[in-house]
């Protein structure tokens, strides 16, 4: 699984990138053989005192071409990252469950 983290309008704080990487690895570890690439884009206003809008946009590409995209806006980056990861994990889990159920039912179908 290839992970790419991009930041705009906030500089590149190492602590934030480390947090995102740690949360990604924890949340998506069970899908490492299903997910080809994950791109995280963090964006916010330049002045943290003025703006309360922090955005986390996650795009997960599965092997086979399925793409999931979620975006969360929160006051803090950690909240936006956590909620976006929760949604993307839910979407991937549902998709893989449907795919595996279809394969199981096709294998069990009488000929």
ZIZIFEN-V840770 format. One record per pair of residues at least 4 apart in sequence whose ideal C-beta (glycine too) atoms are under 7 Angstrom apart, sorted by the first residue. I is the first residue (numbers start at 1). GAP is how many residues later the second one is. If there is no record, write none. Layout:
BEGIN
i=I gap=GAP
i=I gap=GAP
END
This chain:
BEGIN
i=1 gap=27
i=1 gap=31
i=1 gap=34
i=1 gap=35
i=1 gap=37
i=2 gap=34
i=2 gap=35
i=3 gap=18
i=3 gap=21
i=3 gap=35
i=4 gap=35
i=5 gap=12
i=5 gap=15
i=5 gap=16
i=5 gap=35
i=6 gap=35
i=7 gap=4
i=7 gap=5
i=7 gap=35
i=8 gap=35
i=9 gap=34
i=9 gap=35
i=9 gap=36
i=9 gap=37
i=10 gap=32
i=10 gap=34
i=12 gap=5
i=13 gap=4
i=14 gap=4
i=15 gap=4
i=16 gap=4
i=16 gap=26
i=16 gap=61
i=17 gap=4
i=18 gap=4
i=19 gap=4
i=19 gap=59
i=20 gap=4
i=20 gap=20
i=20 gap=61
i=21 gap=4
i=22 gap=4
i=23 gap=4
i=23 gap=58
i=23 gap=59
i=23 gap=62
i=24 gap=4
i=24 gap=14
i=24 gap=16
i=24 gap=61
i=25 gap=4
i=27 gap=58
i=27 gap=62
i=28 gap=4
i=28 gap=7
i=28 gap=10
i=28 gap=61
i=31 gap=4
i=31 gap=61
i=34 gap=28
i=34 gap=29
i=34 gap=62
i=35 gap=25
i=35 gap=27
i=36 gap=25
i=36 gap=26
i=36 gap=27
i=37 gap=24
i=38 gap=20
i=38 gap=22
i=39 gap=20
i=40 gap=16
i=40 gap=18
i=41 gap=16
i=42 gap=14
i=42 gap=35
i=43 gap=12
i=44 gap=7
i=44 gap=9
i=44 gap=10
i=44 gap=11
i=45 gap=5
i=45 gap=6
i=45 gap=8
i=47 gap=4
i=52 gap=23
i=53 gap=20
i=54 gap=19
i=54 gap=20
i=54 gap=21
i=54 gap=22
i=54 gap=23
i=54 gap=26
i=55 gap=16
i=55 gap=18
i=55 gap=25
i=56 gap=16
i=56 gap=21
i=56 gap=24
i=56 gap=25
i=56 gap=28
i=57 gap=14
i=58 gap=12
i=58 gap=26
i=58 gap=27
i=58 gap=30
i=59 gap=8
i=59 gap=10
i=60 gap=8
i=60 gap=28
i=60 gap=32
i=61 gap=6
i=62 gap=4
i=66 gap=29
i=68 gap=20
i=68 gap=23
i=68 gap=24
i=70 gap=14
i=70 gap=17
i=70 gap=18
i=71 gap=13
i=72 gap=8
i=72 gap=11
i=72 gap=12
i=73 gap=7
i=74 gap=5
i=74 gap=6
i=74 gap=9
i=75 gap=4
i=77 gap=4
i=78 gap=4
i=79 gap=4
i=80 gap=4
i=81 gap=4
i=82 gap=4
i=83 gap=4
i=84 gap=4
i=85 gap=4
i=86 gap=4
i=87 gap=4
i=88 gap=4
i=89 gap=4
i=90 gap=4
i=91 gap=4
i=92 gap=4
i=93 gap=4
i=94 gap=4
i=95 gap=4
i=96 gap=4
i=97 gap=4
i=98 gap=4
i=99 gap=4
i=100 gap=4
i=101 gap=4
i=102 gap=4
i=103 gap=4
i=104 gap=4
i=105 gap=4
END
